[in-house]
Every structure is written in C-alpha cells, then in structure tokens.
Amino acid sequence: MMRALARDAQGHRLQALQTLGQAWSLAPEPDGYVRLFLDEGAPMMDLLRDAEHQDLTGDHARRLLSLTGALDGEAAGAAGARQRLIAPSPEPLTERELQVLRLLDSELSGPQIARELFVSQNTLRTHTKHIFTKLEVTTRRAAVRRARERGLI
C-alpha cells in the first residue's frame, strides 16, 4: 500500500495501480485490511477511484470506495469511514422512495418531480431526506450514484 502511494506521488500512476493490485492478490485476507486503506485519506481515495475506474484490482477498490462514500464525491474522513464500517446500512428504500429516486435521476427540477408524483414540495423534500439518510449521501447527484452502485436504478 505504501509503495503504491509512493509511486503515485512520484507520478507513476499505472505502476501505483499495479502495485495496489499485487498487494491485494498477496494479502491472505484483503478485506481484513480495510482500515489501513481508509486511514490514508485523500491520496489513497484518488488511487482507489482510478483503480476502480480501470478495473485493475478486481472489486477491492469498489468495495473500499463504497465504504467511504468516495464514489459520490463526499469528503469522508477516516473517522466517518470507520463509523460506516461499524454501522450497518439503514433500512431499505420504500417503493415511493425508489420512485422519487428514479425521478431524481432525470432532468426534472424538484417542483416538477413533486407535480409528477402529485405530492407537495414539502412531501418531496421529506422523501428526499429519507433517501439521503438511507443512502448515506448529502446531494442529489450522490444519491443517484450510490443508487446505481447498489443496483437500485
């Protein structure tokens, strides 16, 4: 892991990604080292995003990023990431929340979505807050990304 970060800092991204892939292939239980990766902060998150995008490390990068919220661009600190590791995901989305989520993935504005669903804007805000809480995100774009990542839309 440290070699990968060092190679990346030297401007050798591809070598860094290959080193990261080797580290995971050699580790007896790669999932047992999650905290080590999360504690490295932004440089490691950038490397993991690139590894996930290039699919060089199997699904390890994707799993780590999903634990930190890094796929949706949130700046998750190590403490927050550790908390998400401990706390299981909240209850699943309701059917109505899934409908709202699908519309959040469109070009419609909030008031347009409310009209489409025949609800008030206040009710739409309530549904949106519940979706954000359940998906552990803070923005519409992040919610859509997390939903896609989890196969919800």
PAMI-12429 format. One line per 5 residues: their letters; for each residue z, y, x of N, C-alpha, C. Coordinates in nm, 2 decimals, m for minus. Layout:
BEGIN
a = Z/Y/X/Z/Y/X/Z/Y/X; ...;
//
This chain:
BEGIN
mmral = 0.00/m0.12/0.08/0.00/0.00/0.00/0.00/0.13/0.09; 0.08/0.13/0.19/0.09/0.24/0.28/m0.04/0.26/0.36; m0.10/0.15/0.40/m0.22/0.15/0.47/m0.33/0.21/0.38; m0.33/0.17/0.26/m0.43/0.23/0.16/m0.41/0.38/0.15; m0.29/0.42/0.13/m0.27/0.57/0.12/m0.31/0.64/0.25;
ardaq = m0.28/0.58/0.36/m0.31/0.65/0.49/m0.46/0.66/0.51; m0.54/0.55/0.47/m0.68/0.55/0.48/m0.74/0.65/0.39; m0.68/0.66/0.27/m0.73/0.76/0.17/m0.70/0.90/0.22; m0.59/0.93/0.28/m0.56/1.06/0.34/m0.65/1.10/0.45; m0.70/1.00/0.52/m0.80/1.02/0.63/m0.94/1.04/0.57;
ghrlq = m0.96/1.03/0.44/m1.09/1.05/0.38/m1.17/0.92/0.37; m1.11/0.81/0.39/m1.18/0.68/0.38/m1.14/0.61/0.25; m1.19/0.67/0.14/m1.16/0.62/0.00/m1.20/0.47/m0.02; m1.32/0.43/0.02/m1.36/0.29/0.00/m1.27/0.19/0.07; m1.24/0.23/0.20/m1.16/0.14/0.28/m1.02/0.13/0.22;
alqtl = m0.97/0.25/0.16/m0.84/0.25/0.10/m0.84/0.16/m0.02; m0.94/0.16/m0.10/m0.95/0.08/m0.22/m0.96/m0.07/m0.18; m1.03/m0.10/m0.08/m1.04/m0.24/m0.04/m0.90/m0.29/0.01; m0.83/m0.20/0.09/m0.70/m0.24/0.14/m0.61/m0.26/0.02; m0.62/m0.18/m0.08/m0.53/m0.19/m0.20/m0.56/m0.33/m0.27;
gqaws = m0.69/m0.36/m0.28/m0.73/m0.49/m0.34/m0.67/m0.61/m0.26; m0.68/m0.60/m0.13/m0.63/m0.70/m0.04/m0.48/m0.72/m0.06; m0.41/m0.60/m0.07/m0.26/m0.61/m0.09/m0.23/m0.68/m0.22; m0.30/m0.66/m0.32/m0.27/m0.73/m0.45/m0.31/m0.88/m0.44; m0.41/m0.91/m0.37/m0.45/m1.05/m0.36/m0.36/m1.13/m0.27;
lapep = m0.29/m1.07/m0.18/m0.20/m1.14/m0.09/m0.05/m1.14/m0.14; m0.02/m1.05/m0.23/0.11/m1.05/m0.28/0.14/m1.17/m0.37; 0.25/m1.24/m0.35/0.28/m1.36/m0.43/0.30/m1.33/m0.58; 0.35/m1.21/m0.61/0.37/m1.17/m0.75/0.34/m1.02/m0.75; 0.21/m0.98/m0.76/0.18/m0.84/m0.75/0.25/m0.75/m0.86;
dgyvr = 0.27/m0.81/m0.98/0.33/m0.73/m1.08/0.48/m0.71/m1.05; 0.54/m0.78/m0.96/0.68/m0.76/m0.92/0.70/m0.63/m0.83; 0.59/m0.57/m0.79/0.60/m0.46/m0.70/0.55/m0.33/m0.77; 0.56/m0.32/m0.90/0.51/m0.21/m0.98/0.58/m0.08/m0.94; 0.71/m0.09/m0.93/0.79/0.04/m0.90/0.75/0.10/m0.76;
lflde = 0.72/0.01/m0.66/0.67/0.07/m0.54/0.55/0.16/m0.55; 0.45/0.11/m0.63/0.33/0.19/m0.65/0.36/0.32/m0.73; 0.44/0.31/m0.84/0.47/0.42/m0.92/0.55/0.53/m0.85; 0.63/0.49/m0.75/0.71/0.59/m0.68/0.63/0.67/m0.58; 0.51/0.63/m0.55/0.42/0.70/m0.46/0.36/0.83/m0.52;
gapmm = 0.37/0.84/m0.65/0.33/0.97/m0.71/0.18/0.99/m0.72; 0.14/1.12/m0.72/0.00/1.16/m0.74/m0.10/1.09/m0.65; m0.08/1.09/m0.52/m0.18/1.03/m0.43/m0.21/0.88/m0.47; m0.11/0.81/m0.51/m0.13/0.67/m0.55/m0.20/0.66/m0.69; m0.16/0.75/m0.78/m0.23/0.76/m0.91/m0.38/0.79/m0.90;
dllrd = m0.41/0.88/m0.81/m0.55/0.91/m0.79/m0.63/0.79/m0.73; m0.57/0.72/m0.64/m0.63/0.60/m0.58/m0.64/0.49/m0.69; m0.54/0.47/m0.77/m0.54/0.37/m0.88/m0.65/0.41/m0.98; m0.66/0.53/m1.02/m0.77/0.57/m1.11/m0.91/0.53/m1.05; m0.93/0.56/m0.93/m1.06/0.53/m0.87/m1.07/0.38/m0.86;
aehqd = m0.97/0.31/m0.82/m0.98/0.16/m0.82/m1.01/0.10/m0.95; m0.95/0.16/m1.06/m0.97/0.11/m1.19/m1.12/0.14/m1.23; m1.16/0.26/m1.20/m1.30/0.30/m1.23/m1.40/0.21/m1.16; m1.38/0.18/m1.04/m1.47/0.10/m0.96/m1.45/m0.05/m0.98; m1.34/m0.09/m1.05/m1.31/m0.23/m1.07/m1.30/m0.31/m0.95;
ltgdh = m1.24/m0.25/m0.84/m1.22/m0.32/m0.72/m1.10/m0.40/m0.70; m1.00/m0.39/m0.79/m0.87/m0.45/m0.77/m0.84/m0.54/m0.89; m0.93/m0.59/m0.96/m0.90/m0.66/m1.08/m0.84/m0.57/m1.19; m0.75/m0.63/m1.26/m0.69/m0.54/m1.37/m0.55/m0.48/m1.32; m0.52/m0.50/m1.20/m0.39/m0.44/m1.15/m0.38/m0.29/m1.17;
arrll = m0.48/m0.22/m1.12/m0.49/m0.08/m1.13/m0.47/m0.03/m1.28; m0.55/m0.09/m1.37/m0.54/m0.06/m1.51/m0.40/m0.08/m1.57; m0.34/m0.19/m1.53/m0.20/m0.21/m1.58/m0.11/m0.11/m1.53; m0.11/m0.08/m1.40/m0.02/0.02/m1.35/m0.05/0.16/m1.41; m0.17/0.20/m1.43/m0.20/0.33/m1.49/m0.16/0.33/m1.63;
sltga = m0.17/0.22/m1.70/m0.12/0.22/m1.84/0.03/0.24/m1.85; 0.10/0.19/m1.75/0.25/0.21/m1.75/0.29/0.35/m1.72; 0.20/0.43/m1.66/0.24/0.56/m1.62/0.18/0.67/m1.71; 0.08/0.63/m1.79/0.01/0.73/m1.87/m0.09/0.81/m1.79; m0.12/0.76/m1.67/m0.21/0.83/m1.59/m0.35/0.83/m1.64;
ldgea = m0.39/0.73/m1.72/m0.53/0.73/m1.77/m0.55/0.84/m1.86; m0.45/0.89/m1.93/m0.48/1.00/m2.02/m0.45/1.14/m1.95; m0.43/1.14/m1.82/m0.42/1.27/m1.75/m0.28/1.33/m1.76; m0.18/1.26/m1.81/m0.05/1.31/m1.81/0.01/1.31/m1.67; 0.09/1.41/m1.64/0.16/1.41/m1.51/0.29/1.34/m1.53;
agaag = 0.29/1.21/m1.51/0.41/1.13/m1.53/0.48/1.12/m1.40; 0.61/1.16/m1.40/0.69/1.14/m1.28/0.73/1.00/m1.26; 0.79/0.97/m1.15/0.83/0.83/m1.12/0.94/0.79/m1.22; 1.03/0.89/m1.25/1.14/0.86/m1.34/1.09/0.82/m1.48; 0.99/0.90/m1.53/0.93/0.87/m1.66/0.86/0.74/m1.66;
arqrl = 0.79/0.71/m1.55/0.72/0.58/m1.54/0.82/0.47/m1.55; 0.93/0.48/m1.47/1.03/0.37/m1.47/1.09/0.36/m1.61; 1.11/0.47/m1.68/1.16/0.46/m1.82/1.07/0.38/m1.91; 0.94/0.41/m1.90/0.84/0.34/m1.98/0.83/0.19/m1.95; 0.86/0.16/m1.82/0.87/0.02/m1.79/0.98/m0.06/m1.86;
iapsp = 1.09/0.01/m1.87/1.21/m0.04/m1.94/1.20/m0.05/m2.09; 1.15/0.06/m2.15/1.14/0.07/m2.29/1.01/0.01/m2.34; 1.02/m0.09/m2.43/0.90/m0.15/m2.49/0.83/m0.05/m2.57; 0.70/m0.07/m2.60/0.62/0.02/m2.68/0.68/0.02/m2.82; 0.68/0.14/m2.88/0.73/0.16/m3.01/0.65/0.08/m3.11;
eplte = 0.69/0.09/m3.24/0.63/0.02/m3.35/0.48/0.04/m3.35; 0.40/m0.05/m3.41/0.25/m0.03/m3.41/0.22/0.08/m3.51; 0.09/0.12/m3.50/0.04/0.23/m3.58/0.02/0.17/m3.72; 0.05/0.25/m3.82/0.02/0.21/m3.96/m0.13/0.23/m3.99; m0.18/0.17/m4.10/m0.32/0.18/m4.13/m0.36/0.33/m4.15;
relqv = m0.28/0.41/m4.21/m0.31/0.55/m4.22/m0.32/0.62/m4.09; m0.22/0.59/m4.00/m0.23/0.65/m3.87/m0.35/0.61/m3.79; m0.40/0.48/m3.81/m0.52/0.44/m3.75/m0.64/0.52/m3.80; m0.64/0.55/m3.94/m0.75/0.63/m4.00/m0.75/0.77/m3.93; m0.63/0.83/m3.92/m0.62/0.96/m3.86/m0.67/0.95/m3.71;
lrlld = m0.63/0.85/m3.64/m0.67/0.83/m3.50/m0.82/0.82/m3.49; m0.88/0.75/m3.58/m1.03/0.74/m3.57/m1.09/0.88/m3.59; m1.04/0.96/m3.68/m1.09/1.09/m3.70/m1.06/1.19/m3.59; m0.95/1.16/m3.52/m0.92/1.24/m3.40/m1.02/1.22/m3.29; m1.09/1.11/m3.30/m1.19/1.07/m3.20/m1.33/1.14/m3.24;
selsg = m1.33/1.21/m3.34/m1.45/1.28/m3.39/m1.45/1.43/m3.35; m1.55/1.50/m3.38/m1.56/1.64/m3.35/m1.49/1.73/m3.46; m1.44/1.66/m3.56/m1.37/1.74/m3.67/m1.25/1.81/m3.62; m1.23/1.93/m3.68/m1.10/2.00/m3.65/m0.99/1.95/m3.73; m0.87/1.99/m3.70/m0.75/1.95/m3.78/m0.77/1.97/m3.93;
pqiar = m0.80/2.09/m3.97/m0.82/2.12/m4.12/m0.93/2.03/m4.18; m1.04/2.01/m4.10/m1.14/1.92/m4.15/m1.10/1.78/m4.17; m1.02/1.73/m4.08/m0.96/1.60/m4.09/m0.87/1.59/m4.21; m0.79/1.69/m4.23/m0.70/1.69/m4.35/m0.78/1.68/m4.48; m0.89/1.76/m4.49/m0.97/1.76/m4.61/m1.04/1.62/m4.62;
elfvs = m1.08/1.57/m4.52/m1.15/1.43/m4.52/m1.05/1.33/m4.58; m0.92/1.34/m4.54/m0.82/1.24/m4.58/m0.75/1.28/m4.71; m0.79/1.40/m4.76/m0.72/1.45/m4.89/m0.57/1.47/m4.87; m0.53/1.52/m4.76/m0.39/1.55/m4.73/m0.38/1.69/m4.69; m0.25/1.74/m4.69/m0.23/1.88/m4.64/m0.24/1.88/m4.49;
qntlr = m0.25/2.00/m4.43/m0.25/2.01/m4.28/m0.11/1.97/m4.23; m0.01/2.00/m4.30/0.13/1.96/m4.26/0.14/1.81/m4.26; 0.09/1.74/m4.35/0.09/1.59/m4.35/0.01/1.54/m4.23; m0.10/1.60/m4.21/m0.18/1.56/m4.09/m0.11/1.57/m3.96; m0.04/1.69/m3.95/0.05/1.71/m3.83/0.15/1.60/m3.82;
thtkh = 0.21/1.57/m3.93/0.32/1.46/m3.92/0.26/1.33/m3.87; 0.14/1.29/m3.93/0.08/1.17/m3.88/0.04/1.18/m3.73; m0.01/1.29/m3.69/m0.04/1.31/m3.55/0.08/1.30/m3.46; 0.19/1.36/m3.50/0.31/1.35/m3.42/0.35/1.20/m3.41; 0.35/1.13/m3.52/0.38/0.99/m3.51/0.29/0.91/m3.42;
iftkl = 0.16/0.94/m3.42/0.06/0.87/m3.34/0.10/0.90/m3.19; 0.12/1.03/m3.16/0.15/1.07/m3.02/0.28/1.00/m2.97; 0.38/0.99/m3.06/0.50/0.93/m3.02/0.48/0.78/m2.99; 0.41/0.71/m3.08/0.39/0.57/m3.07/0.30/0.54/m2.95; 0.20/0.62/m2.92/0.11/0.60/m2.80/0.17/0.66/m2.67;
evttr = 0.28/0.73/m2.68/0.34/0.80/m2.57/0.25/0.89/m2.50; 0.19/0.98/m2.58/0.10/1.09/m2.52/0.14/1.22/m2.58; 0.07/1.33/m2.54/0.10/1.46/m2.59/m0.02/1.54/m2.63; m0.14/1.48/m2.62/m0.26/1.56/m2.66/m0.35/1.46/m2.74; m0.44/1.53/m2.82/m0.54/1.45/m2.90/m0.62/1.37/m2.81;
raavr = m0.67/1.43/m2.70/m0.76/1.36/m2.61/m0.69/1.24/m2.55; m0.56/1.26/m2.51/m0.49/1.15/m2.45/m0.47/1.04/m2.55; m0.44/1.07/m2.68/m0.42/0.97/m2.78/m0.55/0.89/m2.80; m0.66/0.95/m2.80/m0.79/0.88/m2.81/m0.81/0.78/m2.69; m0.78/0.83/m2.57/m0.80/0.75/m2.45/m0.71/0.63/m2.46;
rarer = m0.58/0.65/m2.49/m0.48/0.54/m2.50/m0.52/0.44/m2.61; m0.57/0.49/m2.72/m0.61/0.40/m2.83/m0.73/0.32/m2.78; m0.82/0.38/m2.71/m0.94/0.30/m2.66/m0.89/0.19/m2.56; m0.80/0.23/m2.48/m0.74/0.15/m2.38/m0.67/0.02/m2.44; m0.61/0.05/m2.55/m0.54/m0.06/m2.62/m0.62/m0.13/m2.72;
gli = m0.75/m0.09/m2.74/m0.84/m0.16/m2.83/m0.82/m0.12/m2.98; m0.76/m0.01/m3.00/m0.73/0.04/m3.14/m0.85/0.10/m3.20; m0.93/0.16/m3.12/m1.05/0.22/m3.18/m1.17/0.19/m3.09;
//
